[in-house]
Structures are given as C-alpha cells and as structure tokens.
Amino acid sequence: MSSDPSKTSGQLHSTKGSMKESLGGMTGSENLKQSGQQEHAQGQTEYNQARAQGYAEGTKDRAGGMKDSVLGSVTGDKTQQTQGDTRREAGQAQQDLNRNI
C-alpha cells in the first residue's frame, strides 16, 4: 500500500483479501486463509484512514470558507463572500462523503 491512503485501493485489498480467505477456507489452505484475513484487515484500515483524511480536509475547507464568507460580508467584498460560501459548501460535501455512519 502507498503512504497516502486511498478508499479505492482499500476497498480493492479488502475485497481481494475476503476472496482469498474464502478460497483458503474452501480448499483447506490455512496459509491462503490467513493471508486473506490479513489483506482484508489492511484494506479496511486503509479505507478508514482515507475516510478520516477526507473528513479532516473537508473540515479545513469548511472553516476556511466560513472565514472568507464572513470577512467578505463584513468588508462588502461579494466575490470573497461567494468564494467562501462555495468553499464552505464543498467542504461540507466532502465531510458528508467521508462521514462515519
């Protein structure tokens, strides 16, 4: 796995590990079963790390957007206010996408 967690890569490894684990159980191969369990767990960990990272980035964008929106409103800079609103909404969407359910 790479140093940057990826939801896609995590799901791939999790699924691949589950398949190896099942195949090991069906064929009686304890090594394949254990290897699959380990890969599944690593994939889940990577997926969860990527979600946490995405949520944190969304939080940062939301806060920065709110700051820009308020500052733009106070100073009368409609462009800054609009850009802040857009960034805040994008941060909220990123948080929603990566929220733990």
N, C-alpha and C positions, 0 to 999 in steps of 0.2 A: 504494500500500500504506500501511496505517496505521503509526503509530510502534510499536504493540505487535504483535509477530509472532504469527501465527495459523497453526496447522497446516492448518486447513480452507482458509483463504484461500491459503496457499502451494500446497497441492495443486491448488486450482482454477486458479491462474495457471500452474502448471507444466503441467497438462493442456491448458489453453487455448493455451498457447504451443506445445506439441507439435503440436496440431491445426493451428495457423496455419502452423507450419513445414512440416508435411506438405502442406498445401494449397498453400503457396507453391512447394514442390518439384514438385507435380503440375502446377501451372498455369504454371510458369516465372517466377513473380513473385519476384525476388530480394529486394525490399523486404519482402514478406509473410514470406518465409522468415527473413530476418534479424530482423524484428520478433518472430516466433515464437520464435526461438532466445533472444533477449534476455528475453522474458517467461517462458519456461521456466526460464532460469537464475535470474531474480529470484524466481520461485515456489519453486524448490528452496532458495534461500538463506533465504527467509522461513520455510519449513517447518523447515529445520535450526536456525534461530535459535529458533523456538518450542520445538523439542525440547530444546535446550540450556537454555532458560529453565525449562521444566518440570522438567528433571532437577535443576537448581540449587534450585528451590523444594522438590522432594522431599527433597533432601539437608538443607536447612534444617529441614524438618518432622521428618525422622528424628532429627536431632541434638537438636532441642528436645524431642521426645517422649522420647528416651532420658534426657535430663537430668531431665525431670519424673517419669519412671518410677523412676529411681534415687533421686531425692530423696523421692518418695512412699514408696518401700520403706524407706529409712533412717529416715524420720520416722514411719512407721506409718500414713501417710495413704493408705488404699486407693483413695479417689476420685482423688487426684492420680496415683497409680500406674497406675490403669486408664486415665485420660485420656491419660497419657503413652504407654502401650502402644498405644492407639488411634491417636494422632497419629504415632507411630513407624511403625506398620503402613501408615497412609495415605501417609506419605512414601515408604516402600519401594515401594508400589504405583505411586506417581507416577513414581518413578525407573525402575521396570521398564517402564512405558508409554512413557517417553521415552529409553530406553537406545539407544545406537547399536549396531547389530548388525554 
